[in-house]
Amino acid sequence: MTVTRRGPLPSAAYDVVVVGAGVVGCAIARALARHPGLRVALVEAQDDIGQGTSKANTAILHTGFDAVPGSLEARLVRDGARLLSAYAAESGIPVEPVGALLVAWDEEQLAALPRLAEKAERNEYWETGLIGPAELYEREPHLGPSALAALHVPGESIVCPWTTTLAYATQAVRHGVDLHLNCQVRKASRHDGVHVLDTGRGTLRARRLVNAAGLHADALDRLLGHDDFTVTPRRGQLLVFDKLARDLVRHILLPVPTALGKGVLVAPTVYGNVLLGPTAEDLDDKRDTGSTADGLAVLRDKGRRILPALLDEEVTAVYAGLRAATEYDDYRISAHPDQAYVTVGGIRSTGLTASLAIASYVTEMLADTGLDLGPAEELEPVRMPNLGEAFPRPYQRPELIAADPEYGSLVCHCERVSRGEIRDALAGTIPPSGPDGLRRRTRARAGRCQGFYCGAAVRALIEERMDEGGGGCERRA
């Protein structure tokens, strides 16, 4: 296994380099790892996997009911939902099939519901159902007044996006993929049939190149002579409410969508919180993940109509993510066989759901460019630590604590994270580089105190591990 965060890069050319270690890039690397004859690298500009859009989405496993019928996105979301549901069950990724209610608040929205049901059928999803106000309020008694009806979409689920990305990357690395972090691609060219990537850590060479760079996919595309799309970062600000708010909502509460996106929703999370958001603000700066007073005011105003009692609950956290919006309604996935290059651009919020299907699609594209994949093998399954509240956590498992008392020693009391879980994450195949990465692997510091009480203890454990040559360092085996 090879995971590097610093130092020189290998001089020999890889068969395939995947640029971007978000959920889609990690899924592609995992798919390529099924072909042991290939030498594959996954490179990421930041110091950990899943640091971009993948860490800050609404964590919904979509059915694709409202995708553009006939689009590539619709097909890949539909296939991806099936694949990810099965993968999550195999890998221990928490998923809760809570269903969604698309709520109509006025006559115009009410008239749109049958059209959305028909659209769902065109997307091969036939389980929607229109429900009137009586049933709607029976299902969601805390819903704001004056809702007229809703479209019930029972297949919509909530999922852990952090564990999903980590599971893909872990399998990829364990099966021979080299993961190079802190490895931003600055220049790209092609000489004698080999891609030459100038990175912050030196030169990387690849016979085939996959661009899964997310917000920066258009920039890498242009370095290779293409001008097929422009990524406009679309900021989504969200409010995270304390777990005490969880009993207020039973489904994902969706608005009737607009051209800018699915709109502001209220959704439970697998971690036991409640989300309100996101906004949809097109920006120029691909690094602007700051929250604004105006944005949060908009969310509160929307939330007050959807679920008034939610606004009386405590806010645990505020965050913002950037989606890779383009001028097109569909994914921008294309092969350039003459360059041995595949672009995977314009993957927005549905990318988590579609990730495994995108990976399969891209792998087929690489074969079409002339890459000899060789025989495929099944990957050894991974079993990820459970971060979901609907399933037993380590501190709730007496047999686990009896075998290893560290799982009964809590470090983060808000989120009930044990010393054993932190130890395991720091010793993992892809260890975190710091507290934020550890939070996505364990939930430590993600609770109501946001690390006020446990932050020093968590930091001490990280530093202890680093002193031993573990977490945050290179890993080779």
KEVONU-346201 format. One record per residue (C-alpha): y, z, x. Coordinates in nm, 2 decimals. Layout:
<atoms>
@v = Y w = Z u = X
...
</atoms>
This chain:
<atoms>
@v = 0.00 w = 0.00 u = 0.00
@v = 0.35 w = -0.08 u = 0.12
@v = 0.67 w = 0.05 u = -0.02
@v = 0.98 w = 0.03 u = 0.21
@v = 1.34 w = 0.15 u = 0.17
@v = 1.47 w = 0.07 u = 0.52
@v = 1.38 w = -0.10 u = 0.84
@v = 1.30 w = -0.46 u = 0.93
@v = 1.11 w = -0.69 u = 0.69
@v = 0.79 w = -0.87 u = 0.77
@v = 0.84 w = -1.20 u = 0.96
@v = 0.55 w = -1.39 u = 0.81
@v = 0.62 w = -1.59 u = 0.49
@v = 0.49 w = -1.45 u = 0.16
@v = 0.32 w = -1.68 u = -0.09
@v = 0.55 w = -1.55 u = -0.36
@v = 0.86 w = -1.33 u = -0.35
@v = 0.98 w = -1.19 u = -0.68
@v = 1.35 w = -1.09 u = -0.68
@v = 1.44 w = -0.80 u = -0.91
@v = 1.23 w = -0.49 u = -0.98
@v = 1.33 w = -0.43 u = -1.34
@v = 1.06 w = -0.42 u = -1.61
@v = 1.02 w = -0.80 u = -1.61
@v = 1.01 w = -0.84 u = -1.23
@v = 0.76 w = -0.56 u = -1.20
@v = 0.54 w = -0.72 u = -1.48
@v = 0.55 w = -1.05 u = -1.29
@v = 0.45 w = -0.88 u = -0.97
@v = 0.17 w = -0.70 u = -1.15
@v = 0.04 w = -1.03 u = -1.29
@v = 0.04 w = -1.19 u = -0.95
@v = -0.15 w = -0.89 u = -0.81
@v = -0.44 w = -1.00 u = -1.02
@v = -0.49 w = -1.29 u = -0.76
@v = -0.59 w = -1.11 u = -0.44
@v = -0.57 w = -1.42 u = -0.23
@v = -0.19 w = -1.43 u = -0.27
@v = 0.06 w = -1.24 u = -0.04
@v = 0.33 w = -1.12 u = -0.27
@v = 0.65 w = -0.92 u = -0.23
@v = 0.88 w = -0.76 u = -0.49
@v = 1.23 w = -0.71 u = -0.37
@v = 1.51 w = -0.50 u = -0.52
@v = 1.87 w = -0.45 u = -0.43
@v = 1.88 w = -0.09 u = -0.53
@v = 1.68 w = 0.21 u = -0.40
@v = 1.43 w = 0.23 u = -0.69
@v = 1.26 w = 0.02 u = -0.95
@v = 1.41 w = -0.01 u = -1.30
@v = 1.76 w = 0.08 u = -1.19
@v = 1.94 w = -0.19 u = -1.39
@v = 1.90 w = -0.28 u = -1.76
@v = 1.55 w = -0.14 u = -1.77
@v = 1.66 w = 0.22 u = -1.74
@v = 1.93 w = 0.22 u = -2.01
@v = 1.80 w = 0.04 u = -2.32
@v = 1.72 w = 0.16 u = -2.67
@v = 1.35 w = 0.20 u = -2.58
@v = 1.21 w = 0.01 u = -2.88
@v = 0.89 w = -0.18 u = -2.89
@v = 0.99 w = -0.47 u = -3.11
@v = 0.78 w = -0.68 u = -3.35
@v = 1.01 w = -0.98 u = -3.30
@v = 1.07 w = -1.00 u = -3.68
@v = 1.43 w = -1.10 u = -3.64
@v = 1.41 w = -1.33 u = -3.34
@v = 1.53 w = -1.69 u = -3.37
@v = 1.22 w = -1.87 u = -3.52
@v = 1.06 w = -2.12 u = -3.29
@v = 1.24 w = -1.98 u = -2.98
@v = 1.07 w = -1.89 u = -2.66
@v = 1.20 w = -1.54 u = -2.70
@v = 1.03 w = -1.51 u = -3.05
@v = 0.70 w = -1.63 u = -2.90
@v = 0.70 w = -1.40 u = -2.60
@v = 0.82 w = -1.10 u = -2.79
@v = 0.54 w = -1.15 u = -3.05
@v = 0.27 w = -1.19 u = -2.78
@v = 0.43 w = -0.92 u = -2.56
@v = 0.43 w = -0.66 u = -2.84
@v = 0.05 w = -0.70 u = -2.88
@v = -0.01 w = -0.69 u = -2.50
@v = 0.22 w = -0.39 u = -2.44
@v = 0.07 w = -0.19 u = -2.72
@v = -0.28 w = -0.23 u = -2.57
@v = -0.15 w = -0.16 u = -2.22
@v = 0.03 w = 0.15 u = -2.33
@v = -0.28 w = 0.29 u = -2.49
@v = -0.48 w = 0.22 u = -2.17
@v = -0.22 w = 0.36 u = -1.93
@v = -0.10 w = 0.66 u = -2.12
@v = 0.25 w = 0.53 u = -2.19
@v = 0.38 w = 0.71 u = -2.50
@v = 0.44 w = 0.50 u = -2.81
@v = 0.52 w = 0.61 u = -3.16
@v = 0.49 w = 0.36 u = -3.45
@v = 0.77 w = 0.51 u = -3.65
@v = 0.87 w = 0.19 u = -3.82
@v = 1.22 w = 0.07 u = -3.89
@v = 1.45 w = 0.05 u = -4.19
@v = 1.71 w = -0.23 u = -4.20
@v = 1.97 w = -0.06 u = -4.42
@v = 2.21 w = -0.26 u = -4.65
@v = 2.53 w = -0.08 u = -4.72
@v = 2.71 w = -0.35 u = -4.92
@v = 2.64 w = -0.65 u = -5.14
@v = 2.66 w = -0.90 u = -4.86
@v = 2.41 w = -0.71 u = -4.65
@v = 2.19 w = -0.67 u = -4.95
@v = 2.18 w = -1.04 u = -5.01
@v = 2.08 w = -1.09 u = -4.64
@v = 1.76 w = -0.87 u = -4.67
@v = 1.54 w = -1.13 u = -4.84
@v = 1.65 w = -1.39 u = -4.58
@v = 1.55 w = -1.15 u = -4.30
@v = 1.21 w = -1.10 u = -4.47
@v = 1.17 w = -1.48 u = -4.48
@v = 1.27 w = -1.50 u = -4.12
@v = 1.01 w = -1.24 u = -4.03
@v = 0.74 w = -1.45 u = -4.19
@v = 0.86 w = -1.75 u = -3.99
@v = 0.81 w = -1.53 u = -3.68
@v = 0.45 w = -1.46 u = -3.80
@v = 0.53 w = -1.11 u = -3.91
@v = 0.42 w = -1.06 u = -4.27
@v = 0.44 w = -0.68 u = -4.31
@v = 0.81 w = -0.63 u = -4.42
@v = 0.89 w = -0.50 u = -4.76
@v = 1.20 w = -0.45 u = -4.96
@v = 1.26 w = -0.09 u = -5.09
@v = 1.52 w = 0.03 u = -5.33
@v = 1.75 w = 0.33 u = -5.30
@v = 1.51 w = 0.58 u = -5.45
@v = 1.23 w = 0.51 u = -5.21
@v = 1.48 w = 0.47 u = -4.92
@v = 1.63 w = 0.82 u = -4.97
@v = 1.28 w = 0.96 u = -5.02
@v = 1.19 w = 0.83 u = -4.68
@v = 1.52 w = 0.92 u = -4.52
@v = 1.67 w = 1.21 u = -4.71
@v = 1.96 w = 1.26 u = -4.46
@v = 2.08 w = 0.90 u = -4.48
@v = 2.45 w = 0.86 u = -4.56
@v = 2.55 w = 0.80 u = -4.92
@v = 2.57 w = 0.46 u = -5.10
@v = 2.29 w = 0.27 u = -4.92
@v = 2.18 w = 0.00 u = -5.16
@v = 1.83 w = -0.09 u = -5.02
@v = 1.64 w = -0.15 u = -4.70
@v = 1.39 w = -0.38 u = -4.54
@v = 1.10 w = -0.18 u = -4.41
@v = 0.95 w = -0.31 u = -4.09
@v = 0.65 w = -0.08 u = -4.03
@v = 0.55 w = -0.23 u = -3.69
@v = 0.86 w = -0.13 u = -3.50
@v = 0.78 w = 0.15 u = -3.25
@v = 0.95 w = 0.36 u = -2.99
@v = 0.82 w = 0.36 u = -2.63
@v = 0.90 w = 0.51 u = -2.29
@v = 1.07 w = 0.23 u = -2.08
@v = 1.07 w = 0.44 u = -1.76
@v = 0.69 w = 0.49 u = -1.75
@v = 0.63 w = 0.12 u = -1.85
@v = 0.82 w = -0.01 u = -1.55
@v = 0.66 w = 0.24 u = -1.32
@v = 0.31 w = 0.16 u = -1.44
@v = 0.36 w = -0.21 u = -1.37
@v = 0.50 w = -0.15 u = -1.02
@v = 0.23 w = 0.11 u = -0.94
@v = -0.05 w = -0.13 u = -1.02
@v = 0.12 w = -0.41 u = -0.83
@v = 0.16 w = -0.20 u = -0.51
@v = -0.19 w = -0.05 u = -0.53
@v = -0.33 w = -0.41 u = -0.54
@v = -0.14 w = -0.54 u = -0.24
@v = 0.21 w = -0.63 u = -0.35
@v = 0.48 w = -0.52 u = -0.09
@v = 0.77 w = -0.35 u = -0.26
@v = 1.10 w = -0.37 u = -0.06
@v = 1.38 w = -0.16 u = -0.19
@v = 1.75 w = -0.15 u = -0.08
@v = 1.69 w = -0.52 u = -0.02
@v = 1.98 w = -0.72 u = -0.18
@v = 1.95 w = -1.10 u = -0.15
@v = 2.29 w = -1.22 u = -0.02
@v = 2.21 w = -1.58 u = 0.07
@v = 1.92 w = -1.82 u = -0.02
@v = 1.82 w = -2.16 u = 0.13
@v = 1.51 w = -2.36 u = 0.17
@v = 1.39 w = -2.52 u = 0.50
@v = 1.07 w = -2.71 u = 0.56
@v = 0.92 w = -2.60 u = 0.23
@v = 1.00 w = -2.23 u = 0.28
@v = 1.26 w = -2.02 u = 0.10
@v = 1.47 w = -1.82 u = 0.34
@v = 1.64 w = -1.52 u = 0.19
@v = 1.91 w = -1.34 u = 0.38
@v = 1.90 w = -0.97 u = 0.27
@v = 2.07 w = -0.65 u = 0.37
@v = 1.76 w = -0.56 u = 0.57
@v = 1.70 w = -0.90 u = 0.74
@v = 1.54 w = -1.22 u = 0.66
@v = 1.26 w = -1.27 u = 0.41
@v = 1.06 w = -1.59 u = 0.37
@v = 0.86 w = -1.72 u = 0.07
@v = 0.67 w = -2.04 u = -0.02
@v = 0.74 w = -1.97 u = -0.39
@v = 1.04 w = -1.78 u = -0.53
@v = 1.08 w = -1.61 u = -0.87
@v = 1.43 w = -1.51 u = -0.98
@v = 1.41 w = -1.20 u = -1.20
@v = 1.74 w = -1.06 u = -1.09
@v = 1.86 w = -0.96 u = -1.43
@v = 2.24 w = -0.94 u = -1.44
@v = 2.26 w = -1.13 u = -1.11
@v = 2.01 w = -1.40 u = -1.20
@v = 2.28 w = -1.66 u = -1.25
@v = 2.42 w = -1.58 u = -0.90
@v = 2.09 w = -1.64 u = -0.73
@v = 2.03 w = -1.95 u = -0.94
@v = 2.36 w = -2.09 u = -0.81
@v = 2.26 w = -2.01 u = -0.45
@v = 1.98 w = -2.25 u = -0.50
@v = 2.20 w = -2.53 u = -0.65
@v = 2.17 w = -2.47 u = -1.02
@v = 2.44 w = -2.40 u = -1.28
@v = 2.22 w = -2.36 u = -1.59
@v = 2.37 w = -2.04 u = -1.74
@v = 2.62 w = -1.77 u = -1.69
@v = 2.53 w = -1.40 u = -1.73
@v = 2.80 w = -1.20 u = -1.91
@v = 2.73 w = -0.83 u = -1.89
@v = 2.72 w = -0.69 u = -2.24
@v = 2.77 w = -0.32 u = -2.22
@v = 2.60 w = -0.09 u = -2.47
@v = 2.72 w = 0.27 u = -2.48
@v = 2.49 w = 0.53 u = -2.64
@v = 2.50 w = 0.89 u = -2.74
@v = 2.19 w = 1.10 u = -2.69
@v = 2.16 w = 1.40 u = -2.93
@v = 1.97 w = 1.72 u = -2.87
@v = 1.61 w = 1.76 u = -2.98
@v = 1.73 w = 1.99 u = -3.26
@v = 1.85 w = 1.67 u = -3.43
@v = 1.50 w = 1.51 u = -3.43
@v = 1.41 w = 1.63 u = -3.79
@v = 1.71 w = 1.44 u = -3.93
@v = 1.55 w = 1.09 u = -3.89
@v = 1.20 w = 0.96 u = -3.94
@v = 1.24 w = 0.58 u = -3.88
@v = 1.45 w = 0.36 u = -3.66
@v = 1.76 w = 0.29 u = -3.87
@v = 1.89 w = -0.06 u = -3.81
@v = 2.20 w = -0.23 u = -3.94
@v = 2.20 w = -0.59 u = -4.06
@v = 2.23 w = -0.78 u = -3.73
@v = 2.53 w = -0.98 u = -3.62
@v = 2.59 w = -1.26 u = -3.37
@v = 2.66 w = -1.00 u = -3.09
@v = 2.32 w = -0.82 u = -3.14
@v = 2.13 w = -0.58 u = -3.35
@v = 2.43 w = -0.36 u = -3.40
@v = 2.46 w = 0.02 u = -3.39
@v = 2.13 w = 0.20 u = -3.47
@v = 2.00 w = 0.55 u = -3.50
@v = 1.66 w = 0.60 u = -3.35
@v = 1.43 w = 0.88 u = -3.24
@v = 1.30 w = 0.87 u = -2.89
@v = 0.96 w = 0.95 u = -2.76
@v = 1.13 w = 1.23 u = -2.56
@v = 1.22 w = 1.41 u = -2.89
@v = 1.60 w = 1.32 u = -2.88
@v = 1.79 w = 1.09 u = -3.12
@v = 1.99 w = 0.79 u = -3.00
@v = 2.31 w = 0.65 u = -3.15
@v = 2.42 w = 0.31 u = -3.03
@v = 2.46 w = 0.08 u = -2.86
@v = 2.80 w = -0.08 u = -2.86
@v = 2.82 w = -0.45 u = -2.77
@v = 3.11 w = -0.52 u = -2.53
@v = 3.12 w = -0.83 u = -2.32
@v = 3.27 w = -0.75 u = -1.97
@v = 3.34 w = -0.92 u = -1.64
@v = 3.22 w = -0.65 u = -1.41
@v = 2.84 w = -0.64 u = -1.37
@v = 2.87 w = -0.28 u = -1.24
@v = 3.07 w = -0.13 u = -1.52
@v = 2.83 w = 0.12 u = -1.68
@v = 3.10 w = 0.37 u = -1.76
@v = 3.15 w = 0.51 u = -2.10
@v = 3.48 w = 0.50 u = -2.28
@v = 3.66 w = 0.71 u = -2.54
@v = 3.70 w = 0.41 u = -2.77
@v = 3.34 w = 0.32 u = -2.74
@v = 3.22 w = 0.67 u = -2.82
@v = 3.46 w = 0.69 u = -3.11
@v = 3.32 w = 0.37 u = -3.26
@v = 2.97 w = 0.51 u = -3.23
@v = 3.07 w = 0.84 u = -3.40
@v = 3.23 w = 0.64 u = -3.68
@v = 2.92 w = 0.43 u = -3.73
@v = 2.69 w = 0.73 u = -3.70
@v = 2.89 w = 0.92 u = -3.96
@v = 2.81 w = 0.66 u = -4.22
@v = 2.44 w = 0.62 u = -4.12
@v = 2.34 w = 0.98 u = -4.08
@v = 2.64 w = 1.22 u = -4.14
@v = 2.45 w = 1.53 u = -4.04
@v = 2.38 w = 1.39 u = -3.69
@v = 2.75 w = 1.43 u = -3.60
@v = 2.71 w = 1.81 u = -3.64
@v = 2.44 w = 1.82 u = -3.37
@v = 2.49 w = 1.87 u = -2.99
@v = 2.52 w = 1.57 u = -2.77
@v = 2.29 w = 1.60 u = -2.47
@v = 2.40 w = 1.30 u = -2.28
@v = 2.61 w = 0.98 u = -2.29
@v = 2.51 w = 0.67 u = -2.10
@v = 2.58 w = 0.29 u = -2.09
@v = 2.36 w = 0.00 u = -2.00
@v = 2.44 w = -0.36 u = -1.93
@v = 2.24 w = -0.64 u = -2.10
@v = 2.21 w = -0.98 u = -1.94
@v = 2.37 w = -1.19 u = -2.21
@v = 2.43 w = -1.56 u = -2.16
@v = 2.59 w = -1.84 u = -2.36
@v = 2.25 w = -1.92 u = -2.51
@v = 2.05 w = -1.76 u = -2.79
@v = 1.72 w = -1.78 u = -2.60
@v = 1.57 w = -1.67 u = -2.27
@v = 1.65 w = -1.90 u = -1.98
@v = 1.31 w = -1.93 u = -1.81
@v = 1.26 w = -2.26 u = -1.63
@v = 1.06 w = -2.40 u = -1.34
@v = 1.20 w = -2.62 u = -1.06
@v = 0.88 w = -2.76 u = -0.91
@v = 1.06 w = -2.96 u = -0.64
@v = 1.20 w = -2.63 u = -0.51
@v = 0.89 w = -2.42 u = -0.57
@v = 1.12 w = -2.19 u = -0.78
@v = 1.11 w = -2.03 u = -1.12
@v = 1.42 w = -1.88 u = -1.29
@v = 1.37 w = -1.59 u = -1.53
@v = 1.72 w = -1.54 u = -1.68
@v = 1.89 w = -1.42 u = -1.99
@v = 1.63 w = -1.15 u = -2.07
@v = 1.81 w = -0.91 u = -2.30
@v = 1.70 w = -0.60 u = -2.48
@v = 1.37 w = -0.75 u = -2.60
@v = 1.26 w = -0.79 u = -2.23
@v = 1.07 w = -0.46 u = -2.24
@v = 0.86 w = -0.57 u = -2.53
@v = 0.81 w = -0.92 u = -2.40
@v = 0.75 w = -0.82 u = -2.03
@v = 0.38 w = -0.88 u = -2.01
@v = 0.40 w = -1.21 u = -2.20
@v = 0.68 w = -1.32 u = -1.98
@v = 0.47 w = -1.24 u = -1.67
@v = 0.18 w = -1.45 u = -1.80
@v = 0.42 w = -1.74 u = -1.88
@v = 0.58 w = -1.73 u = -1.54
@v = 0.24 w = -1.71 u = -1.36
@v = 0.14 w = -2.03 u = -1.54
@v = 0.47 w = -2.19 u = -1.44
@v = 0.40 w = -2.10 u = -1.08
@v = 0.06 w = -2.27 u = -1.10
@v = 0.23 w = -2.58 u = -1.24
@v = 0.46 w = -2.59 u = -0.94
@v = 0.15 w = -2.63 u = -0.72
@v = 0.07 w = -2.27 u = -0.63
@v = -0.30 w = -2.22 u = -0.59
@v = -0.35 w = -1.88 u = -0.76
@v = -0.71 w = -1.85 u = -0.66
@v = -0.95 w = -1.64 u = -0.85
@v = -0.82 w = -1.36 u = -1.08
@v = -0.95 w = -1.01 u = -1.08
@v = -0.91 w = -0.72 u = -1.33
@v = -0.67 w = -0.45 u = -1.20
@v = -0.78 w = -0.09 u = -1.17
@v = -0.62 w = 0.09 u = -1.46
@v = -0.35 w = 0.34 u = -1.40
@v = -0.30 w = 0.66 u = -1.60
@v = 0.06 w = 0.76 u = -1.62
@v = 0.20 w = 1.11 u = -1.67
@v = 0.29 w = 1.17 u = -2.04
@v = 0.66 w = 1.21 u = -2.10
@v = 0.63 w = 1.19 u = -2.48
@v = 0.67 w = 1.48 u = -2.72
@v = 0.41 w = 1.35 u = -2.96
@v = 0.13 w = 1.40 u = -2.71
@v = 0.02 w = 1.71 u = -2.51
@v = 0.24 w = 1.77 u = -2.21
@v = 0.09 w = 1.95 u = -1.90
@v = 0.24 w = 2.29 u = -1.99
@v = 0.05 w = 2.27 u = -2.33
@v = -0.29 w = 2.20 u = -2.17
@v = -0.46 w = 2.53 u = -2.07
@v = -0.75 w = 2.35 u = -1.91
@v = -0.51 w = 2.16 u = -1.68
@v = -0.33 w = 2.48 u = -1.59
@v = -0.66 w = 2.66 u = -1.52
@v = -0.76 w = 2.39 u = -1.27
@v = -0.41 w = 2.38 u = -1.11
@v = -0.16 w = 2.66 u = -1.19
@v = 0.13 w = 2.45 u = -1.07
@v = 0.12 w = 2.27 u = -1.41
@v = 0.20 w = 2.61 u = -1.57
@v = 0.50 w = 2.68 u = -1.35
@v = 0.81 w = 2.54 u = -1.52
@v = 1.10 w = 2.42 u = -1.31
@v = 1.30 w = 2.24 u = -1.58
@v = 1.29 w = 2.47 u = -1.89
@v = 1.49 w = 2.24 u = -2.12
@v = 1.23 w = 1.96 u = -2.09
@v = 0.93 w = 2.18 u = -2.00
@v = 0.87 w = 2.01 u = -1.67
@v = 0.63 w = 2.18 u = -1.43
@v = 0.62 w = 2.21 u = -1.06
@v = 0.29 w = 2.02 u = -1.06
@v = 0.45 w = 1.72 u = -1.24
@v = 0.73 w = 1.71 u = -0.99
@v = 0.49 w = 1.74 u = -0.70
@v = 0.28 w = 1.45 u = -0.83
@v = 0.59 w = 1.23 u = -0.88
@v = 0.71 w = 1.30 u = -0.53
@v = 0.37 w = 1.21 u = -0.39
@v = 0.32 w = 0.91 u = -0.61
@v = 0.26 w = 0.55 u = -0.51
@v = 0.63 w = 0.47 u = -0.56
@v = 0.81 w = 0.81 u = -0.50
@v = 1.16 w = 0.85 u = -0.63
@v = 1.45 w = 0.83 u = -0.39
@v = 1.64 w = 1.12 u = -0.55
@v = 1.70 w = 1.33 u = -0.86
@v = 1.77 w = 1.04 u = -1.09
@v = 1.45 w = 0.86 u = -1.00
@v = 1.26 w = 1.19 u = -1.04
@v = 1.42 w = 1.24 u = -1.39
@v = 1.28 w = 0.90 u = -1.50
@v = 0.93 w = 1.00 u = -1.37
@v = 0.92 w = 1.36 u = -1.51
@v = 1.22 w = 1.42 u = -1.74
@v = 1.34 w = 1.69 u = -1.50
@v = 1.72 w = 1.74 u = -1.55
@v = 1.72 w = 1.53 u = -1.87
@v = 1.75 w = 1.82 u = -2.11
@v = 2.04 w = 1.99 u = -2.28
@v = 2.17 w = 2.16 u = -1.96
@v = 2.15 w = 1.83 u = -1.77
@v = 2.03 w = 2.00 u = -1.46
@v = 2.28 w = 2.29 u = -1.46
@v = 2.00 w = 2.55 u = -1.43
@v = 1.72 w = 2.35 u = -1.26
@v = 1.92 w = 2.11 u = -1.05
@v = 1.91 w = 2.33 u = -0.73
@v = 1.54 w = 2.39 u = -0.76
@v = 1.47 w = 2.02 u = -0.82
@v = 1.68 w = 1.92 u = -0.52
@v = 1.50 w = 2.17 u = -0.31
@v = 1.16 w = 2.03 u = -0.40
@v = 1.28 w = 1.68 u = -0.32
@v = 1.42 w = 1.79 u = 0.02
@v = 1.10 w = 1.97 u = 0.09
@v = 0.90 w = 1.66 u = 0.03
@v = 1.13 w = 1.44 u = 0.24
@v = 1.10 w = 1.69 u = 0.53
@v = 0.73 w = 1.64 u = 0.51
@v = 0.78 w = 1.26 u = 0.53
@v = 0.71 w = 1.19 u = 0.17
@v = 0.94 w = 1.11 u = -0.12
@v = 1.21 w = 0.86 u = -0.06
@v = 1.06 w = 0.74 u = 0.26
@v = 0.86 w = 0.44 u = 0.35
@v = 0.50 w = 0.44 u = 0.24
@v = 0.23 w = 0.24 u = 0.41
@v = -0.14 w = 0.26 u = 0.37
</atoms>
